[in-house]
Amino acid sequence: MIDYVVIGKRIKELRQQRKWTQATLAERSEVEPSNISHIERAATKLSLPTLIKIANALDASLDELVYQNLNKSEHVSIARIDELLSDCTSLELNAICEVIATTKAVLRAKK
């Protein structure tokens, strides 16, 4: 099942990282501005051609937009983690590693 809420949130996240308005994304993707709003709020289902236009405008791959809907998404997750950690100091990296280890232990204990 496709989770349009997750896709909309990811599109919004990437748009905001670029400091674009919905109108900017609409113009660059050749999608109506109202459609961008509807897509980000999951008020409408988006078609594959529209998803491709948005991905191209954001300079993102399709799997970056839908990765949480995929069964095999490890490479996207790793790339995203690398991106998030790329500007961290060693102190920040150590703290993040501790958080990850703790979170992993908690999640596995709940299984």
N, CA, C and O atoms as a GROMACS GRO file, in nm:
protein
  444
    1MET      N    1   0.083  -0.118   0.000
    1MET     CA    2   0.000   0.000   0.000
    1MET      C    3   0.088   0.125   0.000
    1MET      O    4   0.190   0.129   0.069
    2ILE      N    5   0.049   0.224  -0.076
    2ILE     CA    6   0.127   0.347  -0.086
    2ILE      C    7   0.080   0.445   0.020
    2ILE      O    8  -0.039   0.473   0.032
    3ASP      N    9   0.174   0.496   0.097
    3ASP     CA   10   0.144   0.593   0.202
    3ASP      C   11   0.170   0.733   0.147
    3ASP      O   12   0.283   0.782   0.149
    4TYR      N   13   0.064   0.797   0.099
    4TYR     CA   14   0.077   0.930   0.038
    4TYR      C   15   0.112   1.037   0.140
    4TYR      O   16   0.168   1.140   0.104
    5VAL      N   17   0.081   1.014   0.266
    5VAL     CA   18   0.118   1.108   0.372
    5VAL      C   19   0.271   1.115   0.383
    5VAL      O   20   0.328   1.224   0.390
    6VAL      N   21   0.335   0.999   0.383
    6VAL     CA   22   0.481   0.992   0.392
    6VAL      C   23   0.545   1.059   0.270
    6VAL      O   24   0.641   1.134   0.284
    7ILE      N   25   0.493   1.031   0.152
    7ILE     CA   26   0.547   1.091   0.030
    7ILE      C   27   0.531   1.243   0.034
    7ILE      O   28   0.625   1.316   0.002
    8GLY      N   29   0.415   1.290   0.074
    8GLY     CA   30   0.391   1.434   0.083
    8GLY      C   31   0.485   1.502   0.181
    8GLY      O   32   0.538   1.610   0.154
    9LYS      N   33   0.505   1.438   0.296
    9LYS     CA   34   0.597   1.494   0.397
    9LYS      C   35   0.739   1.499   0.343
    9LYS      O   36   0.811   1.596   0.367
   10ARG      N   37   0.780   1.395   0.271
   10ARG     CA   38   0.917   1.392   0.217
   10ARG      C   39   0.935   1.500   0.111
   10ARG      O   40   1.039   1.566   0.107
   11ILE      N   41   0.836   1.519   0.026
   11ILE     CA   42   0.843   1.625  -0.076
   11ILE      C   43   0.854   1.761  -0.006
   11ILE      O   44   0.936   1.844  -0.044
   12LYS      N   45   0.771   1.783   0.094
   12LYS     CA   46   0.775   1.909   0.168
   12LYS      C   47   0.911   1.929   0.234
   12LYS      O   48   0.967   2.039   0.230
   13GLU      N   49   0.964   1.823   0.294
   13GLU     CA   50   1.094   1.830   0.361
   13GLU      C   51   1.204   1.870   0.262
   13GLU      O   52   1.285   1.959   0.291
   14LEU      N   53   1.207   1.806   0.146
   14LEU     CA   54   1.309   1.837   0.046
   14LEU      C   55   1.290   1.979  -0.009
   14LEU      O   56   1.388   2.050  -0.033
   15ARG      N   57   1.166   2.019  -0.028
   15ARG     CA   58   1.138   2.155  -0.076
   15ARG      C   59   1.188   2.258   0.026
   15ARG      O   60   1.251   2.357  -0.012
   16GLN      N   61   1.160   2.234   0.153
   16GLN     CA   62   1.200   2.329   0.256
   16GLN      C   63   1.352   2.331   0.275
   16GLN      O   64   1.408   2.436   0.306
   17GLN      N   65   1.418   2.217   0.256
   17GLN     CA   66   1.564   2.214   0.263
   17GLN      C   67   1.625   2.307   0.159
   17GLN      O   68   1.731   2.366   0.180
   18ARG      N   69   1.557   2.319   0.046
   18ARG     CA   70   1.604   2.406  -0.062
   18ARG      C   71   1.557   2.550  -0.044
   18ARG      O   72   1.590   2.638  -0.124
   19LYS      N   73   1.478   2.572   0.063
   19LYS     CA   74   1.422   2.704   0.092
   19LYS      C   75   1.332   2.754  -0.021
   19LYS      O   76   1.330   2.873  -0.054
   20TRP      N   77   1.258   2.660  -0.079
   20TRP     CA   78   1.164   2.690  -0.186
   20TRP      C   79   1.025   2.703  -0.129
   20TRP      O   80   0.989   2.637  -0.032
   21THR      N   81   0.946   2.789  -0.191
   21THR     CA   82   0.804   2.794  -0.162
   21THR      C   83   0.734   2.686  -0.244
   21THR      O   84   0.794   2.626  -0.334
   22GLN      N   85   0.609   2.662  -0.213
   22GLN     CA   86   0.532   2.568  -0.295
   22GLN      C   87   0.522   2.620  -0.438
   22GLN      O   88   0.523   2.542  -0.533
   23ALA      N   89   0.512   2.752  -0.452
   23ALA     CA   90   0.504   2.812  -0.586
   23ALA      C   91   0.632   2.787  -0.666
   23ALA      O   92   0.626   2.763  -0.786
   24THR      N   93   0.746   2.794  -0.599
   24THR     CA   94   0.874   2.768  -0.667
   24THR      C   95   0.879   2.624  -0.716
   24THR      O   96   0.916   2.598  -0.830
   25LEU      N   97   0.842   2.529  -0.628
   25LEU     CA   98   0.841   2.388  -0.668
   25LEU      C   99   0.742   2.366  -0.782
   25LEU      O  100   0.771   2.293  -0.876
   26ALA      N  101   0.628   2.429  -0.772
   26ALA     CA  102   0.527   2.415  -0.877
   26ALA      C  103   0.582   2.463  -1.012
   26ALA      O  104   0.564   2.397  -1.114
   27GLU      N  105   0.647   2.577  -1.010
   27GLU     CA  106   0.702   2.632  -1.134
   27GLU      C  107   0.811   2.542  -1.191
   27GLU      O  108   0.814   2.515  -1.311
   28ARG      N  109   0.900   2.496  -1.105
   28ARG     CA  110   1.012   2.412  -1.150
   28ARG      C  111   0.968   2.274  -1.196
   28ARG      O  112   1.032   2.212  -1.280
   29SER      N  113   0.859   2.226  -1.140
   29SER     CA  114   0.811   2.092  -1.176
   29SER      C  115   0.698   2.095  -1.279
   29SER      O  116   0.654   1.991  -1.328
   30GLU      N  117   0.653   2.216  -1.312
   30GLU     CA  118   0.540   2.233  -1.405
   30GLU      C  119   0.415   2.162  -1.355
   30GLU      O  120   0.343   2.097  -1.431
   31VAL      N  121   0.392   2.176  -1.224
   31VAL     CA  122   0.273   2.122  -1.158
   31VAL      C  123   0.200   2.242  -1.098
   31VAL      O  124   0.263   2.336  -1.049
   32GLU      N  125   0.069   2.240  -1.101
   32GLU     CA  126  -0.009   2.351  -1.047
   32GLU      C  127   0.024   2.373  -0.898
   32GLU      O  128   0.036   2.276  -0.823
   33PRO      N  129   0.040   2.499  -0.856
   33PRO     CA  130   0.071   2.526  -0.714
   33PRO      C  131  -0.028   2.463  -0.617
   33PRO      O  132   0.012   2.414  -0.512
   34SER      N  133  -0.157   2.463  -0.652
   34SER     CA  134  -0.255   2.401  -0.562
   34SER      C  135  -0.232   2.250  -0.550
   34SER      O  136  -0.259   2.192  -0.445
   35ASN      N  137  -0.182   2.188  -0.657
   35ASN     CA  138  -0.152   2.045  -0.651
   35ASN      C  139  -0.037   2.016  -0.557
   35ASN      O  140  -0.038   1.915  -0.487
   36ILE      N  141   0.064   2.104  -0.554
   36ILE     CA  142   0.176   2.084  -0.461
   36ILE      C  143   0.124   2.086  -0.318
   36ILE      O  144   0.161   2.001  -0.237
   37SER      N  145   0.039   2.180  -0.288
   37SER     CA  146  -0.020   2.186  -0.154
   37SER      C  147  -0.098   2.059  -0.123
   37SER      O  148  -0.083   2.002  -0.014
   38HIS      N  149  -0.180   2.014  -0.216
   38HIS     CA  150  -0.259   1.892  -0.196
   38HIS      C  151  -0.170   1.770  -0.179
   38HIS      O  152  -0.198   1.683  -0.096
   39ILE      N  153  -0.063   1.762  -0.256
   39ILE     CA  154   0.029   1.648  -0.249
   39ILE      C  155   0.099   1.647  -0.114
   39ILE      O  156   0.109   1.542  -0.050
   40GLU      N  157   0.149   1.762  -0.070
   40GLU     CA  158   0.220   1.768   0.058
   40GLU      C  159   0.129   1.733   0.176
   40GLU      O  160   0.176   1.682   0.277
   41ARG      N  161   0.001   1.761   0.164
   41ARG     CA  162  -0.095   1.730   0.271
   41ARG      C  163  -0.162   1.595   0.251
   41ARG      O  164  -0.245   1.554   0.332
   42ALA      N  165  -0.126   1.526   0.143
   42ALA     CA  166  -0.186   1.397   0.108
   42ALA      C  167  -0.337   1.409   0.088
   42ALA      O  168  -0.413   1.316   0.115
   43ALA      N  169  -0.378   1.525   0.040
   43ALA     CA  170  -0.520   1.546   0.012
   43ALA      C  171  -0.557   1.491  -0.126
   43ALA      O  172  -0.674   1.486  -0.162
   44THR      N  173  -0.457   1.452  -0.201
   44THR     CA  174  -0.479   1.392  -0.332
   44THR      C  175  -0.371   1.288  -0.357
   44THR      O  176  -0.262   1.296  -0.302
   45LYS      N  177  -0.403   1.191  -0.439
   45LYS     CA  178  -0.304   1.091  -0.481
   45LYS      C  179  -0.232   1.148  -0.602
   45LYS      O  180  -0.295   1.205  -0.692
   46LEU      N  181  -0.101   1.132  -0.604
   46LEU     CA  182  -0.029   1.185  -0.718
   46LEU      C  183   0.004   1.073  -0.816
   46LEU      O  184   0.027   0.959  -0.777
   47SER      N  185   0.006   1.109  -0.942
   47SER     CA  186   0.035   1.012  -1.048
   47SER      C  187   0.186   0.996  -1.062
   47SER      O  188   0.263   1.079  -1.014
   48LEU      N  189   0.226   0.888  -1.126
   48LEU     CA  190   0.368   0.865  -1.151
   48LEU      C  191   0.430   0.978  -1.233
   48LEU      O  192   0.539   1.024  -1.198
   49PRO      N  193   0.366   1.025  -1.341
   49PRO     CA  194   0.425   1.138  -1.415
   49PRO      C  195   0.446   1.262  -1.328
   49PRO      O  196   0.547   1.331  -1.341
   50THR      N  197   0.351   1.291  -1.239
   50THR     CA  198   0.366   1.406  -1.149
   50THR      C  199   0.478   1.383  -1.050
   50THR      O  200   0.556   1.474  -1.022
   51LEU      N  201   0.487   1.263  -0.996
   51LEU     CA  202   0.593   1.229  -0.902
   51LEU      C  203   0.730   1.245  -0.969
   51LEU      O  204   0.823   1.296  -0.908
   52ILE      N  205   0.741   1.203  -1.093
   52ILE     CA  206   0.866   1.216  -1.167
   52ILE      C  207   0.900   1.363  -1.189
   52ILE      O  208   1.016   1.403  -1.172
   53LYS      N  209   0.803   1.444  -1.226
   53LYS     CA  210   0.827   1.587  -1.244
   53LYS      C  211   0.879   1.651  -1.115
   53LYS      O  212   0.973   1.730  -1.117
   54ILE      N  213   0.817   1.616  -1.004
   54ILE     CA  214   0.858   1.672  -0.875
   54ILE      C  215   0.997   1.623  -0.837
   54ILE      O  216   1.081   1.701  -0.791
   55ALA      N  217   1.023   1.494  -0.856
   55ALA     CA  218   1.156   1.440  -0.826
   55ALA      C  219   1.263   1.510  -0.909
   55ALA      O  220   1.368   1.547  -0.856
   56ASN      N  221   1.237   1.529  -1.037
   56ASN     CA  222   1.334   1.597  -1.123
   56ASN      C  223   1.356   1.741  -1.078
   56ASN      O  224   1.469   1.789  -1.076
   57ALA      N  225   1.249   1.811  -1.043
   57ALA     CA  226   1.261   1.949  -0.998
   57ALA      C  227   1.344   1.957  -0.870
   57ALA      O  228   1.423   2.050  -0.852
   58LEU      N  229   1.325   1.860  -0.780
   58LEU     CA  230   1.398   1.858  -0.654
   58LEU      C  231   1.538   1.797  -0.667
   58LEU      O  232   1.615   1.794  -0.571
   59ASP      N  233   1.570   1.749  -0.787
   59ASP     CA  234   1.696   1.678  -0.811
   59ASP      C  235   1.709   1.561  -0.713
   59ASP      O  236   1.813   1.538  -0.652
   60ALA      N  237   1.599   1.487  -0.701
   60ALA     CA  238   1.591   1.373  -0.611
   60ALA      C  239   1.553   1.249  -0.692
   60ALA      O  240   1.491   1.259  -0.797
   61SER      N  241   1.591   1.133  -0.642
   61SER     CA  242   1.549   1.009  -0.706
   61SER      C  243   1.409   0.973  -0.656
   61SER      O  244   1.366   1.017  -0.550
   62LEU      N  245   1.341   0.892  -0.734
   62LEU     CA  246   1.208   0.849  -0.691
   62LEU      C  247   1.213   0.775  -0.558
   62LEU      O  248   1.126   0.792  -0.474
   63ASP      N  249   1.317   0.693  -0.540
   63ASP     CA  250   1.322   0.618  -0.415
   63ASP      C  251   1.347   0.710  -0.295
   63ASP      O  252   1.312   0.674  -0.183
   64GLU      N  253   1.408   0.826  -0.316
   64GLU     CA  254   1.421   0.922  -0.205
   64GLU      C  255   1.285   0.974  -0.161
   64GLU      O  256   1.265   1.006  -0.044
   65LEU      N  257   1.192   0.982  -0.255
   65LEU     CA  258   1.059   1.032  -0.222
   65LEU      C  259   0.968   0.924  -0.164
   65LEU      O  260   0.881   0.954  -0.082
   66VAL      N  261   0.987   0.800  -0.206
   66VAL     CA  262   0.894   0.693  -0.164
   66VAL      C  263   0.961   0.585  -0.080
   66VAL      O  264   0.900   0.482  -0.053
   67TYR      N  265   1.087   0.607  -0.037
   67TYR     CA  266   1.164   0.500   0.026
   67TYR      C  267   1.095   0.434   0.144
   67TYR      O  268   1.114   0.314   0.166
   68GLN      N  269   1.017   0.507   0.222
   68GLN     CA  270   0.951   0.443   0.337
   68GLN      C  271   0.837   0.352   0.294
   68GLN      O  272   0.784   0.276   0.375
   69ASN      N  273   0.800   0.358   0.166
   69ASN     CA  274   0.699   0.269   0.112
   69ASN      C  275   0.762   0.144   0.052
   69ASN      O  276   0.690   0.051   0.014
   70LEU      N  277   0.894   0.139   0.042
   70LEU     CA  278   0.963   0.028  -0.023
   70LEU      C  279   1.007  -0.077   0.078
   70LEU      O  280   1.043  -0.044   0.191
   71ASN      N  281   1.003  -0.202   0.036
   71ASN     CA  282   1.054  -0.309   0.122
   71ASN      C  283   1.206  -0.307   0.127
   71ASN      O  284   1.265  -0.338   0.230
   72LYS      N  285   1.268  -0.273   0.016
   72LYS     CA  286   1.414  -0.267   0.010
   72LYS      C  287   1.456  -0.122  -0.006
   72LYS      O  288   1.460  -0.069  -0.117
   73SER      N  289   1.487  -0.059   0.106
   73SER     CA  290   1.522   0.083   0.100
   73SER      C  291   1.650   0.114   0.177
   73SER      O  292   1.674   0.230   0.212
   74GLU      N  293   1.731   0.013   0.204
   74GLU     CA  294   1.849   0.034   0.286
   74GLU      C  295   1.944   0.138   0.227
   74GLU      O  296   1.995   0.223   0.299
   75HIS      N  297   1.967   0.132   0.095
   75HIS     CA  298   2.064   0.223   0.035
   75HIS      C  299   2.018   0.368   0.047
   75HIS      O  300   2.102   0.458   0.062
   76VAL      N  301   1.891   0.393   0.040
   76VAL     CA  302   1.840   0.529   0.054
   76VAL      C  303   1.856   0.575   0.198
   76VAL      O  304   1.896   0.688   0.223
   77SER      N  305   1.826   0.487   0.293
   77SER     CA  306   1.840   0.522   0.434
   77SER      C  307   1.985   0.553   0.466
   77SER      O  308   2.012   0.650   0.537
   78ILE      N  309   2.076   0.475   0.417
   78ILE     CA  310   2.218   0.498   0.442
   78ILE      C  311   2.262   0.630   0.381
   78ILE      O  312   2.336   0.706   0.443
   79ALA      N  313   2.217   0.658   0.260
   79ALA     CA  314   2.252   0.785   0.194
   79ALA      C  315   2.197   0.903   0.274
   79ALA      O  316   2.264   1.005   0.288
   80ARG      N  317   2.076   0.888   0.324
   80ARG     CA  318   2.015   0.996   0.402
   80ARG      C  319   2.090   1.016   0.533
   80ARG      O  320   2.112   1.130   0.575
   81ILE      N  321   2.130   0.908   0.598
   81ILE     CA  322   2.207   0.919   0.722
   81ILE      C  323   2.341   0.986   0.693
   81ILE      O  324   2.384   1.074   0.769
   82ASP      N  325   2.407   0.946   0.586
   82ASP     CA  326   2.534   1.008   0.548
   82ASP      C  327   2.517   1.158   0.529
   82ASP      O  328   2.601   1.237   0.573
   83GLU      N  329   2.409   1.197   0.463
   83GLU     CA  330   2.381   1.339   0.438
   83GLU      C  331   2.362   1.414   0.570
   83GLU      O  332   2.415   1.523   0.589
   84LEU      N  333   2.285   1.354   0.661
   84LEU     CA  334   2.258   1.418   0.789
   84LEU      C  335   2.384   1.431   0.875
   84LEU      O  336   2.397   1.527   0.951
   85LEU      N  337   2.475   1.335   0.864
   85LEU     CA  338   2.595   1.335   0.948
   85LEU      C  339   2.713   1.409   0.885
   85LEU      O  340   2.814   1.430   0.952
   86SER      N  341   2.701   1.447   0.761
   86SER     CA  342   2.816   1.500   0.686
   86SER      C  343   2.879   1.624   0.748
   86SER      O  344   2.999   1.647   0.730
   87ASP      N  345   2.804   1.704   0.820
   87ASP     CA  346   2.861   1.827   0.876
   87ASP      C  347   2.874   1.823   1.028
   87ASP      O  348   2.891   1.927   1.092
   88CYS      N  349   2.866   1.703   1.087
   88CYS     CA  350   2.873   1.690   1.232
   88CYS      C  351   3.017   1.694   1.282
   88CYS      O  352   3.109   1.649   1.214
   89THR      N  353   3.034   1.747   1.402
   89THR     CA  354   3.164   1.741   1.468
   89THR      C  355   3.180   1.602   1.528
   89THR      O  356   3.085   1.524   1.533
   90SER      N  357   3.300   1.570   1.573
   90SER     CA  358   3.321   1.438   1.634
   90SER      C  359   3.240   1.424   1.762
   90SER      O  360   3.191   1.315   1.793
   91LEU      N  361   3.224   1.532   1.837
   91LEU     CA  362   3.142   1.528   1.959
   91LEU      C  363   2.997   1.497   1.924
   91LEU      O  364   2.932   1.416   1.990
   92GLU      N  365   2.945   1.563   1.819
   92GLU     CA  366   2.808   1.538   1.775
   92GLU      C  367   2.792   1.394   1.726
   92GLU      O  368   2.692   1.329   1.756
   93LEU      N  369   2.890   1.345   1.650
   93LEU     CA  370   2.883   1.208   1.600
   93LEU      C  371   2.879   1.107   1.713
   93LEU      O  372   2.802   1.011   1.708
   94ASN      N  373   2.960   1.128   1.816
   94ASN     CA  374   2.959   1.037   1.931
   94ASN      C  375   2.824   1.039   2.001
   94ASN      O  376   2.773   0.933   2.038
   95ALA      N  377   2.767   1.156   2.019
   95ALA     CA  378   2.636   1.167   2.085
   95ALA      C  379   2.529   1.098   2.001
   95ALA      O  380   2.444   1.026   2.054
   96ILE      N  381   2.534   1.119   1.870
   96ILE     CA  382   2.436   1.056   1.781
   96ILE      C  383   2.451   0.904   1.784
   96ILE      O  384   2.350   0.833   1.784
   97CYS      N  385   2.572   0.855   1.785
   97CYS     CA  386   2.594   0.709   1.792
   97CYS      C  387   2.536   0.652   1.921
   97CYS      O  388   2.480   0.542   1.920
   98GLU      N  389   2.550   0.722   2.031
   98GLU     CA  390   2.492   0.677   2.157
   98GLU      C  391   2.340   0.673   2.149
   98GLU      O  392   2.277   0.579   2.199
   99VAL      N  393   2.281   0.774   2.087
   99VAL     CA  394   2.135   0.777   2.071
   99VAL      C  395   2.089   0.661   1.984
   99VAL      O  396   1.990   0.595   2.014
  100ILE      N  397   2.161   0.636   1.876
  100ILE     CA  398   2.127   0.526   1.785
  100ILE      C  399   2.135   0.392   1.858
  100ILE      O  400   2.045   0.309   1.848
  101ALA      N  401   2.242   0.371   1.932
  101ALA     CA  402   2.260   0.244   2.003
  101ALA      C  403   2.148   0.223   2.106
  101ALA      O  404   2.094   0.113   2.118
  102THR      N  405   2.113   0.328   2.177
  102THR     CA  406   2.005   0.318   2.276
  102THR      C  407   1.871   0.292   2.208
  102THR      O  408   1.793   0.207   2.253
  103THR      N  409   1.844   0.366   2.102
  103THR     CA  410   1.719   0.348   2.029
  103THR      C  411   1.707   0.206   1.972
  103THR      O  412   1.601   0.144   1.981
  104LYS      N  413   1.814   0.158   1.916
  104LYS     CA  414   1.816   0.022   1.861
  104LYS      C  415   1.787  -0.080   1.971
  104LYS      O  416   1.708  -0.173   1.950
  105ALA      N  417   1.849  -0.064   2.086
  105ALA     CA  418   1.827  -0.159   2.196
  105ALA      C  419   1.682  -0.154   2.242
  105ALA      O  420   1.622  -0.259   2.269
  106VAL      N  421   1.624  -0.036   2.252
  106VAL     CA  422   1.484  -0.024   2.295
  106VAL      C  423   1.391  -0.089   2.194
  106VAL      O  424   1.300  -0.163   2.231
  107LEU      N  425   1.414  -0.062   2.066
  107LEU     CA  426   1.329  -0.120   1.960
  107LEU      C  427   1.336  -0.272   1.960
  107LEU      O  428   1.235  -0.340   1.946
  108ARG      N  429   1.456  -0.324   1.975
  108ARG     CA  430   1.472  -0.470   1.974
  108ARG      C  431   1.414  -0.535   2.098
  108ARG      O  432   1.369  -0.650   2.094
  109ALA      N  433   1.414  -0.464   2.208
  109ALA     CA  434   1.357  -0.518   2.332
  109ALA      C  435   1.206  -0.529   2.323
  109ALA      O  436   1.145  -0.609   2.394
  110LYS      N  437   1.144  -0.446   2.236
  110LYS     CA  438   0.998  -0.447   2.221
  110LYS      C  439   0.950  -0.556   2.129
  110LYS      O  440   0.829  -0.578   2.120
  111LYS      N  441   1.038  -0.625   2.061
  111LYS     CA  442   0.996  -0.730   1.964
  111LYS      C  443   0.934  -0.846   2.032
  111LYS      O  444   0.894  -0.942   1.966
   0.00000   0.00000   0.00000
